[in-house]
Amino acid sequence: ETKQLIKQEELKRLHKAQAVQRQLEELEERQRALEIFGVKLERELRGESDSGTKDETQMLHEWFELVLEKNKLMRYESELLIIAQELELEDHQSRLEQKLREKMAIDGKSK
């Protein structure tokens, strides 16, 4: 019964770790897209681009929105990395507890 509970906990951690990994990959993709848009917007602000349709105020507004979104994504990434580290620590603790149970199961003579 204990082994079954341990296995269930390991599976839960595995699923959570996979979900965190997927979210990190999606986050990386979103950050890449923001970076590309940011480079384009920066060129427009510097006047290096041919698009004269947007006024400078609108472009600055978009720039600040971009910076806010990028900061939000960075905070989210930090949270995900902390969750991943917690999962690693939980897994390590579980393995140590299992080793301890195995050592405690050894009969008194062998100790």
For each residue, the residues with C-beta under 8 A, 3 or more apart:
1: 4 5
2: 5 6 101
3: 6 7
4: 1 7 8
5: 1 2 8 9
6: 2 3 9 10 94 98
7: 3 4 10 11
8: 4 5 11 12
9: 5 6 12 13 94
10: 6 7 13 14 91 94
11: 7 8 14 15
12: 8 9 15 16
13: 9 10 16 17 87 90 91 94
14: 10 11 17 18
15: 11 12 18 19
16: 12 13 19 20 83 87
17: 13 14 20 21 84 87
18: 14 15 21 22
19: 15 16 22 23
20: 16 17 23 24 80 83 84 87
21: 17 18 24 25 84
22: 18 19 25 26
23: 19 20 26 27 80
24: 20 21 27 28 77 80 81 84
25: 21 22 28 29
26: 22 23 29 30
27: 23 24 30 31 73 76 77 80
28: 24 25 31 32
29: 25 26 32 33
30: 26 27 33 34 73
31: 27 28 34 35 70 73 77
32: 28 29 35 36
33: 29 30 36 37
34: 30 31 37 38 66 69 70 73
35: 31 32 38 39
36: 32 33 39 40
37: 33 34 40 41 66
38: 34 35 41 42 63 66 70
39: 35 36 42 43
40: 36 37 43 44 49
41: 37 38 44 45 59 62 63 66
42: 38 39 45 46 63
43: 39 40 46 48 49
44: 40 41 47 48 49 51 54 59
45: 41 42 56 59 60 63
46: 42 43
47: 44
48: 43 44
49: 40 43 44
50:
51: 44 54
52:
53:
54: 44 51 58 59 62
55: 58 59
56: 45 59 60
57: 60 61
58: 54 55 61 62
59: 41 44 45 54 55 56 62 63
60: 45 56 57 63 64
61: 57 58 64 65
62: 41 54 58 59 65 66
63: 38 41 42 45 59 60 66 67
64: 60 61 67 68
65: 61 62 68 69
66: 34 37 38 41 62 63 69 70
67: 63 64 70 71
68: 64 65 71 72
69: 34 65 66 72 73
70: 31 34 38 66 67 73 74
71: 67 68 74 75
72: 68 69 75 76
73: 27 30 31 34 69 70 76 77
74: 70 71 77 78
75: 71 72 78 79
76: 27 72 73 79 80
77: 24 27 31 73 74 80 81
78: 74 75 81 82
79: 75 76 82 83
80: 20 23 24 27 76 77 83 84
81: 24 77 78 84 85
82: 78 79 85 86
83: 16 20 79 80 86 87
84: 17 20 21 24 80 81 87 88
85: 81 82 88 89
86: 82 83 89 90
87: 13 16 17 20 83 84 90 91
88: 84 85 91 92
89: 85 86 92 93
90: 13 86 87 93 94
91: 10 13 87 88 94 95
92: 88 89 95 96
93: 89 90 96 97
94: 6 9 10 13 90 91 97 98
95: 91 92 98 99
96: 92 93 99 100
97: 93 94 100 101
98: 6 94 95 101 102
99: 95 96 102 103
100: 96 97 103 104
101: 2 97 98 104 105
102: 98 99 105 106
103: 99 100 106
104: 100 101
105: 101 102
106: 102 103 110 111
107: 110 111
108: 111
109:
110: 106 107
111: 106 107 108
